[in-house]
Structure formats: structure tokens, C-alpha cells
Amino acid sequence: MNTISTKNNSTERKNSKPAVKAAVTRPAKSPRRANKRAPEATTPVAAPARQVTKRDQLVALLVRDEGATLDQMIGATGWLPHTTRAALTGLRKAGYAIDSDKIDGVRTYRAVAPK
């Protein structure tokens, strides 16, 4: 894409691309020096508190003496009934002993933590 311009009855061609700049040479970097200061005494920092998960809430309900009904577990976790039952299966596979009793048409689940 060259353009032609006339100045004083002479023809010049201008290149649309700028001229390539010569590469700048930089001096080599010196290797980093090790910190010669004595290491500061670090105090142990407590790990951030672990967030309470919905599974932890479910376990807390189940290991109580009175156990928990499906409605109580749904209310605590916000899960749908089939998801809550699947979580019970997951706890069973994780080693919890899950027991259920049906009294007056209401099923109550209880769990014993694995050893």
C-alpha cells in the first residue's frame, strides 16, 4: 500500500509500514543474590476454620439420640428428598451405620459414626 505524493514536481513513494527498529541489546542480568539476613522467627499461623458443609450438618442431625426425620434433614440442607436419601447412602458407604425406625407413619433415621 504505497502512496504517491508530489512535492515540487518530484515523485516520492512512502511506505505504509514503519521502519523496523534495531533490536536493543540489554546487559545480562546478574544472578539473584541469596538473602544473607537471618531468617525471621515465624509464629505458627492457625489454619482457617473449615467451613461446615451440608454433609456435616446431616451427620450432626443423624448422630443425635433422637435422630432426624427426612423433613428435618431436608430443612437443614435445602436438598430434595431423593438427594437427601442419596446422601444417606453415601454416609453408609463411608462407614456410618444408618438405622431407621417408622413410628406413627414417620420414619426417623439414626447414625453411628465409623470407628
Biotite code that builds the C-alpha atoms (Angstrom):
import biotite.structure as struc

atoms = struc.array([
    struc.Atom([0.000, 0.000, 0.000], chain_id="A", res_id=1, res_name="MET", atom_name="CA", element="C"),
    struc.Atom([2.332, 2.645, -1.235], chain_id="A", res_id=2, res_name="ASN", atom_name="CA", element="C"),
    struc.Atom([1.136, 6.150, -1.759], chain_id="A", res_id=3, res_name="THR", atom_name="CA", element="C"),
    struc.Atom([2.426, 8.613, -4.228], chain_id="A", res_id=4, res_name="ILE", atom_name="CA", element="C"),
    struc.Atom([2.715, 12.240, -3.362], chain_id="A", res_id=5, res_name="SER", atom_name="CA", element="C"),
    struc.Atom([4.124, 15.020, -5.366], chain_id="A", res_id=6, res_name="THR", atom_name="CA", element="C"),
    struc.Atom([6.265, 17.782, -3.988], chain_id="A", res_id=7, res_name="LYS", atom_name="CA", element="C"),
    struc.Atom([7.823, 20.362, -6.213], chain_id="A", res_id=8, res_name="ASN", atom_name="CA", element="C"),
    struc.Atom([7.171, 18.286, -9.288], chain_id="A", res_id=9, res_name="ASN", atom_name="CA", element="C"),
    struc.Atom([9.063, 15.289, -7.828], chain_id="A", res_id=10, res_name="SER", atom_name="CA", element="C"),
    struc.Atom([7.532, 11.940, -7.099], chain_id="A", res_id=11, res_name="THR", atom_name="CA", element="C"),
    struc.Atom([8.152, 10.219, -3.763], chain_id="A", res_id=12, res_name="GLU", atom_name="CA", element="C"),
    struc.Atom([6.965, 6.850, -2.600], chain_id="A", res_id=13, res_name="ARG", atom_name="CA", element="C"),
    struc.Atom([6.070, 6.462, 1.042], chain_id="A", res_id=14, res_name="LYS", atom_name="CA", element="C"),
    struc.Atom([5.977, 3.079, 2.646], chain_id="A", res_id=15, res_name="ASN", atom_name="CA", element="C"),
    struc.Atom([2.849, 2.454, 4.709], chain_id="A", res_id=16, res_name="SER", atom_name="CA", element="C"),
    struc.Atom([4.798, 0.291, 7.136], chain_id="A", res_id=17, res_name="LYS", atom_name="CA", element="C"),
    struc.Atom([7.103, 1.966, 9.642], chain_id="A", res_id=18, res_name="PRO", atom_name="CA", element="C"),
    struc.Atom([10.772, 1.134, 9.504], chain_id="A", res_id=19, res_name="ALA", atom_name="CA", element="C"),
    struc.Atom([11.849, -1.783, 11.687], chain_id="A", res_id=20, res_name="VAL", atom_name="CA", element="C"),
    struc.Atom([13.695, -0.623, 14.772], chain_id="A", res_id=21, res_name="LYS", atom_name="CA", element="C"),
    struc.Atom([17.020, -2.187, 15.553], chain_id="A", res_id=22, res_name="ALA", atom_name="CA", element="C"),
    struc.Atom([16.970, -4.646, 18.416], chain_id="A", res_id=23, res_name="ALA", atom_name="CA", element="C"),
    struc.Atom([18.100, -3.130, 21.669], chain_id="A", res_id=24, res_name="VAL", atom_name="CA", element="C"),
    struc.Atom([20.724, -5.165, 23.437], chain_id="A", res_id=25, res_name="THR", atom_name="CA", element="C"),
    struc.Atom([20.453, -5.225, 27.162], chain_id="A", res_id=26, res_name="ARG", atom_name="CA", element="C"),
    struc.Atom([23.178, -6.143, 29.586], chain_id="A", res_id=27, res_name="PRO", atom_name="CA", element="C"),
    struc.Atom([22.922, -9.630, 31.040], chain_id="A", res_id=28, res_name="ALA", atom_name="CA", element="C"),
    struc.Atom([21.151, -9.799, 34.359], chain_id="A", res_id=29, res_name="LYS", atom_name="CA", element="C"),
    struc.Atom([23.203, -10.714, 37.353], chain_id="A", res_id=30, res_name="SER", atom_name="CA", element="C"),
    struc.Atom([22.093, -13.812, 39.246], chain_id="A", res_id=31, res_name="PRO", atom_name="CA", element="C"),
    struc.Atom([19.946, -13.126, 42.252], chain_id="A", res_id=32, res_name="ARG", atom_name="CA", element="C"),
    struc.Atom([21.799, -12.999, 45.475], chain_id="A", res_id=33, res_name="ARG", atom_name="CA", element="C"),
    struc.Atom([20.686, -15.088, 48.386], chain_id="A", res_id=34, res_name="ALA", atom_name="CA", element="C"),
    struc.Atom([19.231, -13.201, 51.297], chain_id="A", res_id=35, res_name="ASN", atom_name="CA", element="C"),
    struc.Atom([22.040, -13.085, 53.834], chain_id="A", res_id=36, res_name="LYS", atom_name="CA", element="C"),
    struc.Atom([19.851, -11.918, 56.675], chain_id="A", res_id=37, res_name="ARG", atom_name="CA", element="C"),
    struc.Atom([18.984, -14.396, 59.379], chain_id="A", res_id=38, res_name="ALA", atom_name="CA", element="C"),
    struc.Atom([15.555, -15.952, 58.832], chain_id="A", res_id=39, res_name="PRO", atom_name="CA", element="C"),
    struc.Atom([12.885, -14.367, 60.943], chain_id="A", res_id=40, res_name="GLU", atom_name="CA", element="C"),
    struc.Atom([11.207, -16.494, 63.555], chain_id="A", res_id=41, res_name="ALA", atom_name="CA", element="C"),
    struc.Atom([7.792, -17.400, 62.226], chain_id="A", res_id=42, res_name="THR", atom_name="CA", element="C"),
    struc.Atom([4.913, -17.925, 64.546], chain_id="A", res_id=43, res_name="THR", atom_name="CA", element="C"),
    struc.Atom([2.622, -20.794, 63.648], chain_id="A", res_id=44, res_name="PRO", atom_name="CA", element="C"),
    struc.Atom([-0.442, -19.457, 61.912], chain_id="A", res_id=45, res_name="VAL", atom_name="CA", element="C"),
    struc.Atom([-3.668, -21.239, 62.680], chain_id="A", res_id=46, res_name="ALA", atom_name="CA", element="C"),
    struc.Atom([-5.263, -22.793, 59.640], chain_id="A", res_id=47, res_name="ALA", atom_name="CA", element="C"),
    struc.Atom([-8.504, -21.117, 58.649], chain_id="A", res_id=48, res_name="PRO", atom_name="CA", element="C"),
    struc.Atom([-11.536, -22.742, 60.199], chain_id="A", res_id=49, res_name="ALA", atom_name="CA", element="C"),
    struc.Atom([-13.045, -25.385, 57.964], chain_id="A", res_id=50, res_name="ARG", atom_name="CA", element="C"),
    struc.Atom([-16.402, -24.461, 56.547], chain_id="A", res_id=51, res_name="GLN", atom_name="CA", element="C"),
    struc.Atom([-19.327, -26.513, 57.806], chain_id="A", res_id=52, res_name="VAL", atom_name="CA", element="C"),
    struc.Atom([-20.672, -28.492, 54.873], chain_id="A", res_id=53, res_name="THR", atom_name="CA", element="C"),
    struc.Atom([-24.206, -29.728, 54.344], chain_id="A", res_id=54, res_name="LYS", atom_name="CA", element="C"),
    struc.Atom([-22.936, -33.254, 54.824], chain_id="A", res_id=55, res_name="ARG", atom_name="CA", element="C"),
    struc.Atom([-21.556, -32.211, 58.230], chain_id="A", res_id=56, res_name="ASP", atom_name="CA", element="C"),
    struc.Atom([-24.979, -30.774, 59.108], chain_id="A", res_id=57, res_name="GLN", atom_name="CA", element="C"),
    struc.Atom([-26.614, -34.026, 58.052], chain_id="A", res_id=58, res_name="LEU", atom_name="CA", element="C"),
    struc.Atom([-24.239, -36.072, 60.214], chain_id="A", res_id=59, res_name="VAL", atom_name="CA", element="C"),
    struc.Atom([-24.875, -33.778, 63.200], chain_id="A", res_id=60, res_name="ALA", atom_name="CA", element="C"),
    struc.Atom([-28.609, -34.400, 62.883], chain_id="A", res_id=61, res_name="LEU", atom_name="CA", element="C"),
    struc.Atom([-28.260, -38.151, 62.491], chain_id="A", res_id=62, res_name="LEU", atom_name="CA", element="C"),
    struc.Atom([-25.880, -38.856, 65.389], chain_id="A", res_id=63, res_name="VAL", atom_name="CA", element="C"),
    struc.Atom([-28.219, -37.215, 67.903], chain_id="A", res_id=64, res_name="ARG", atom_name="CA", element="C"),
    struc.Atom([-30.033, -39.602, 70.237], chain_id="A", res_id=65, res_name="ASP", atom_name="CA", element="C"),
    struc.Atom([-33.414, -38.733, 68.698], chain_id="A", res_id=66, res_name="GLU", atom_name="CA", element="C"),
    struc.Atom([-32.069, -38.973, 65.132], chain_id="A", res_id=67, res_name="GLY", atom_name="CA", element="C"),
    struc.Atom([-33.720, -36.992, 62.340], chain_id="A", res_id=68, res_name="ALA", atom_name="CA", element="C"),
    struc.Atom([-36.699, -37.307, 60.059], chain_id="A", res_id=69, res_name="THR", atom_name="CA", element="C"),
    struc.Atom([-36.437, -36.798, 56.319], chain_id="A", res_id=70, res_name="LEU", atom_name="CA", element="C"),
    struc.Atom([-38.249, -33.454, 56.659], chain_id="A", res_id=71, res_name="ASP", atom_name="CA", element="C"),
    struc.Atom([-35.719, -32.255, 59.262], chain_id="A", res_id=72, res_name="GLN", atom_name="CA", element="C"),
    struc.Atom([-32.798, -33.242, 57.042], chain_id="A", res_id=73, res_name="MET", atom_name="CA", element="C"),
    struc.Atom([-34.393, -31.522, 54.024], chain_id="A", res_id=74, res_name="ILE", atom_name="CA", element="C"),
    struc.Atom([-34.971, -28.379, 56.103], chain_id="A", res_id=75, res_name="GLY", atom_name="CA", element="C"),
    struc.Atom([-31.358, -28.306, 57.305], chain_id="A", res_id=76, res_name="ALA", atom_name="CA", element="C"),
    struc.Atom([-29.728, -28.887, 53.915], chain_id="A", res_id=77, res_name="THR", atom_name="CA", element="C"),
    struc.Atom([-32.226, -27.480, 51.424], chain_id="A", res_id=78, res_name="GLY", atom_name="CA", element="C"),
    struc.Atom([-31.896, -30.639, 49.342], chain_id="A", res_id=79, res_name="TRP", atom_name="CA", element="C"),
    struc.Atom([-34.704, -32.501, 47.635], chain_id="A", res_id=80, res_name="LEU", atom_name="CA", element="C"),
    struc.Atom([-35.846, -35.811, 49.210], chain_id="A", res_id=81, res_name="PRO", atom_name="CA", element="C"),
    struc.Atom([-34.053, -38.016, 46.665], chain_id="A", res_id=82, res_name="HIS", atom_name="CA", element="C"),
    struc.Atom([-30.805, -36.086, 47.173], chain_id="A", res_id=83, res_name="THR", atom_name="CA", element="C"),
    struc.Atom([-31.084, -36.438, 50.938], chain_id="A", res_id=84, res_name="THR", atom_name="CA", element="C"),
    struc.Atom([-31.615, -40.199, 50.649], chain_id="A", res_id=85, res_name="ARG", atom_name="CA", element="C"),
    struc.Atom([-28.629, -40.423, 48.307], chain_id="A", res_id=86, res_name="ALA", atom_name="CA", element="C"),
    struc.Atom([-26.535, -38.591, 50.913], chain_id="A", res_id=87, res_name="ALA", atom_name="CA", element="C"),
    struc.Atom([-27.609, -41.218, 53.469], chain_id="A", res_id=88, res_name="LEU", atom_name="CA", element="C"),
    struc.Atom([-26.355, -43.900, 51.072], chain_id="A", res_id=89, res_name="THR", atom_name="CA", element="C"),
    struc.Atom([-23.070, -42.003, 50.750], chain_id="A", res_id=90, res_name="GLY", atom_name="CA", element="C"),
    struc.Atom([-22.709, -41.910, 54.524], chain_id="A", res_id=91, res_name="LEU", atom_name="CA", element="C"),
    struc.Atom([-23.455, -45.635, 54.676], chain_id="A", res_id=92, res_name="ARG", atom_name="CA", element="C"),
    struc.Atom([-20.673, -46.251, 52.133], chain_id="A", res_id=93, res_name="LYS", atom_name="CA", element="C"),
    struc.Atom([-18.368, -44.007, 54.182], chain_id="A", res_id=94, res_name="ALA", atom_name="CA", element="C"),
    struc.Atom([-18.781, -46.343, 57.165], chain_id="A", res_id=95, res_name="GLY", atom_name="CA", element="C"),
    struc.Atom([-21.642, -44.809, 59.120], chain_id="A", res_id=96, res_name="TYR", atom_name="CA", element="C"),
    struc.Atom([-24.148, -47.317, 60.500], chain_id="A", res_id=97, res_name="ALA", atom_name="CA", element="C"),
    struc.Atom([-27.522, -45.934, 59.410], chain_id="A", res_id=98, res_name="ILE", atom_name="CA", element="C"),
    struc.Atom([-30.653, -47.220, 61.153], chain_id="A", res_id=99, res_name="ASP", atom_name="CA", element="C"),
    struc.Atom([-34.251, -46.192, 60.612], chain_id="A", res_id=100, res_name="SER", atom_name="CA", element="C"),
    struc.Atom([-37.477, -46.690, 62.543], chain_id="A", res_id=101, res_name="ASP", atom_name="CA", element="C"),
    struc.Atom([-41.020, -45.919, 61.466], chain_id="A", res_id=102, res_name="LYS", atom_name="CA", element="C"),
    struc.Atom([-43.197, -44.684, 64.318], chain_id="A", res_id=103, res_name="ILE", atom_name="CA", element="C"),
    struc.Atom([-46.752, -43.445, 63.639], chain_id="A", res_id=104, res_name="ASP", atom_name="CA", element="C"),
    struc.Atom([-46.010, -43.261, 59.913], chain_id="A", res_id=105, res_name="GLY", atom_name="CA", element="C"),
    struc.Atom([-42.927, -41.065, 60.323], chain_id="A", res_id=106, res_name="VAL", atom_name="CA", element="C"),
    struc.Atom([-39.536, -42.578, 59.511], chain_id="A", res_id=107, res_name="ARG", atom_name="CA", element="C"),
    struc.Atom([-36.681, -41.494, 61.780], chain_id="A", res_id=108, res_name="THR", atom_name="CA", element="C"),
    struc.Atom([-33.068, -42.070, 60.780], chain_id="A", res_id=109, res_name="TYR", atom_name="CA", element="C"),
    struc.Atom([-30.144, -42.501, 63.178], chain_id="A", res_id=110, res_name="ARG", atom_name="CA", element="C"),
    struc.Atom([-26.443, -42.958, 62.542], chain_id="A", res_id=111, res_name="ALA", atom_name="CA", element="C"),
    struc.Atom([-23.409, -44.179, 64.432], chain_id="A", res_id=112, res_name="VAL", atom_name="CA", element="C"),
    struc.Atom([-20.080, -42.693, 63.331], chain_id="A", res_id=113, res_name="ALA", atom_name="CA", element="C"),
    struc.Atom([-17.427, -45.077, 61.987], chain_id="A", res_id=114, res_name="PRO", atom_name="CA", element="C"),
    struc.Atom([-14.627, -46.082, 64.323], chain_id="A", res_id=115, res_name="LYS", atom_name="CA", element="C"),
])
